[in-house]
Amino acid sequence: EHVQTYKAQQRISKGGSVESGLKGTMHSILSRTFSSREWFTIAKLSLMLLLRTVGSVWVARHWGRIVNSIVRRNFGRLRTLVLQFACSALGLSVLNALLKYYIASLKQQARDRITVWCHRKYMRPADMIYYKANKVGDHKIAHCDHRITSDIGVFSETFADVLSQSLKPVVDFLVYSVELSRVQGLASPLTLYAWFAIASCVSTLTLPPYGELAAREQDLEGKFRGAHSDLINNCEQVAFLGGEEPELRVLDDQFQKLLRHCKHAINLSFNSEVVRQYLNKYFVTVIGLFLLARPLRLGMN
């Protein structure tokens, strides 16, 4: 939430360089997240991703042999291949389970380190941070309890997901590039990567300002949550003074602002999603079909 708010306030444009303040914020967070324990978990996660990608390549190749046996009506070989796949599927199932296990472990480890660090700073003797952050001055931290109990958990989960999703394309890029170049030469993977680079540039032009939209949504979510918190804190006065109608208007107004913003964000994302789906999902299939037919057209083995 702080990162998205910072990007919106500083008006960092799409594709623009991230300023030192944001880099410092992220470095400060990650320095409290990473230790030898987390690095070891990331290493195991990377190994599981590599093995899963290799396993996916093996499954595709094995299914090709199975289809070949069916077409040739070689049922003896088909029986052997199916039994091999059934036995190998057990290892692949364990591999997928381990992948999810290490992602969940990384999330818990990150939350453990950040939360414990916050508790130590929050309850530091003689400084009364817990009192100053909640009760003193105009710069007290709003919803401090929610930031420690919920926001850290959300950050840890997002951190683990982003890390795993960032590692997977790197592993897939290396493994599939080697396999594709081995089968069809360097021309096919280079053509695909050139197309994805062009498609990414075109897609970037249609992207809405996600950072600003997310920061605004978080701000409206906080105000909506704060309106309910104010009602709970002042419920006795509202009950004695008959203030149900004004409070209802405040709650409905905050909720409608949040809904209008979400609808606006959905509308902005529509055009970008159409372009992205066409370029990265469907038109690339057309290119892939031409590349698939290329060795046959050239008479390659």
Secondary structure, 3 states (H helix, E strand, C coil): CHHHHHHHHHCCCCCCCCCHHHHHHHHHHHHCCCCHHHHHHHHHHHHHHHHHHHHHHHHHHHHHHHHHHHHCCCHHHHHHHHHHHHHHHHHHHHHHHHHHHHHHHHHHHHHHHHHHHHHHHHCCCCCCHHHHHHHCCCCCCCCHHHHHHHHHHHHHHHHHHHHHHHHHHHHHHHHHHHHHHHHHCCHHHHHHHHHHHHHHHHHHHHCCCHHHHHHHHHHHHHHHHHHHHHHHHCHHHHHHHCCHHHHHHHHHHHHHHHHHHHHHHHHHHHHHHHHHHHHHHHHHHHHHHHHHHHHHHCCCC
